[in-house]
């Protein structure tokens, strides 16, 4: 997923994060300078739906305009199929931490 805030803001004539922060405040969303900088310069790992609603209101766009799907990135993360050895025995399972956890045994 690609965060497209700066492009949508530029389309509305907003070129600086301070200007965007001011417009959000006028619409009722007070954002700290640090949080605004993070939203402006990178892709947020989380965003409150209420905040997203105000951002969309200010930029006159939809969430789909701000969040661009990248199916190629999903394919790149997809694990390769497990290979079974011909020597018999069961396949060993290595647990993974984080998002790519293995499934429990059947």
N, C-alpha and C positions, 0 to 999 in steps of 0.2 A: 504494500500500500504506500502510495506516495502522497505526501502532504503538500497541497498546492496553495497555501495561504498567500504567499508573496505574489504569485502571479494574479490571483483573483483580486488582491488589494491593488496591484498596479493597474489592472483594468478599470478600477474605480478611482484612479488618480491618487492612491495612497502609496507613497514611496518610502516612508520611514515608519519604523515600529512605534515611535512616539506619537505620530499622527494617528495610527491605528488604535493605540491605547487610549488616546483622547476621544476618538469616535466611539469606542466601546464604552467608555465611562459615560458619555452623553446618552448612550442607550441603556444605561443602568448596570453595566458590568465593570466593576473595579478590578483591575488586574495589576499585580505587582510588576515592577520593571523587570525583575528576573524571570517571571513566568512569561511576560510578553516577549522577552528576548528569546526564550526557549521556543515559544510558538512561532516566532518570526524566522529563526535561523535553522530550526531542525524539525524533525517529525516527532510529534508528541507520542509517548507510549500510551498515555491515557488522556482523555478530555471529557469533561462533564457535558452531558447532553444539553443542559441549560446554557452552558457557555457556548457550545456549538450553535445553539439556536440564535443567540445574540450575534455571534460572528456572522452567521448567514444573513441575519436581518440587516446588519450594518453594510455588508458587501452585496446585498441583494442577490444572493445565490442560494444554492441548495447544498446539503452535505456532499452530494455526489460531485459537485464542482470542486470541493475542497479535498476529497479523498479519491485519489485516482487508483483504480485497481491495476495491478501488475501481475497477470497470470504467469508470466515467465519466471518471476521470482519464486512463485509457489512451486513450479516444476523443478527449479534448481534445488529447492530444499527437500524435495521428496526423496526418501531413503531408497537405496537400491534394494531389489528383492534379495532375500536371504539365499545363500547357496548351501546346499546340503552335501555333506561329504559322503563318499561311497564306502567308507570304512565302517558303516553301521553306527549304531548309537544315536542318541538324540542330538539335535543341534543345540549348541550352547547359546544362552541368552545373556547379553550384557545389558544391565539396566542403564538407562540414560536419565540424566537429570534435566529438569526444565521442561520446555515445551514438547520435546520429542520423546516422551516416555514410551517404553514398550508396553504392549498389552499384557494383561495377566494370562497365565497358562489356561488353556481350554479345559 
